[in-house]
């Protein structure tokens, strides 16, 4: 919870907790910082409802709001399937008139102090500008796959049982319960996924006409077996024609499936919608199964980009909350100038059943900062790769291989949606 303290930033502006009746002015500052494009009334009303005022702060220059930062209360899946209370850092913006004056640093300082005070071990965010957040200890922990599939030429080889999956169209709002049931059952299986709190299911249904860029209203198909939902896909279709005929695009917004057959049935459907020749999707898991079913992966236009950035606010609690793919007993010499309570040597001992992390006076085996720990935490970035970049130092021969293997995840971590 935001500390009920007013403080001056280095440039003389005032940082303080947000009041509910200030939300509109606060949010207008954020919208302007991100270019000023107005959102729909429905979208604005939903974000107003979802904003956790107790975890939001603003910076004020007189009566003008010049800085915004908030945090959502999430439970984030970590390796081993546990859900860890996490501050989902969001709505961070600084007015162009007040940049390069310490406003952002002051908000990050207050926010991480508040996260620590609330007992949450992790903070996480998606970055509009990746260069910003490394200095505050955030590391890239997940990546997303953007694709543009030539569906006129790519075919899918499906596993046994695919034809037993029934697909049916449903109005997105009517199918919301079935989709959320499927989503909830997938959360524990992949690090980086978010257990959605009430209200968040409605974000997926936002569908302002001004945002469609010529595409259809949102459509939904539910996959069923024996009358139970086993998957779903939400998408739009953008009709297009060229001299050769129909060349429309399927714009995939979201899809989840509980088993290989349901996954294949949904992707086979998406790749074969009439009058379309292309499918685009953004931020999909980097190891998603359809990549091993397509006939020609070169015609899938694969492009990887950064997604979730993770920050260990409490090193001991965070490292002790996850499991490890192989037994590990290693002393980490942690650097953390922005959150100095994390600095020092920590002994991490763990395996697939659990872990503990405690302060120690023993000699260090590896030296790294909390930024590197954030990158490696969900198992998607190898400590060995960070060492090759000079960002992790091995102090005991063999410790790097041991820790790098232990930190890995058998499935790629993935952020299913932004916040």
Order of alpha helices (4+ residues) and beta strands (2+ residues): beta-beta-alpha-alpha-beta-beta-beta-alpha-beta-beta-beta-beta-alpha-beta-beta-beta-beta-beta-beta-alpha-beta-beta-beta-alpha-beta-beta-beta-beta-alpha-alpha-beta-alpha
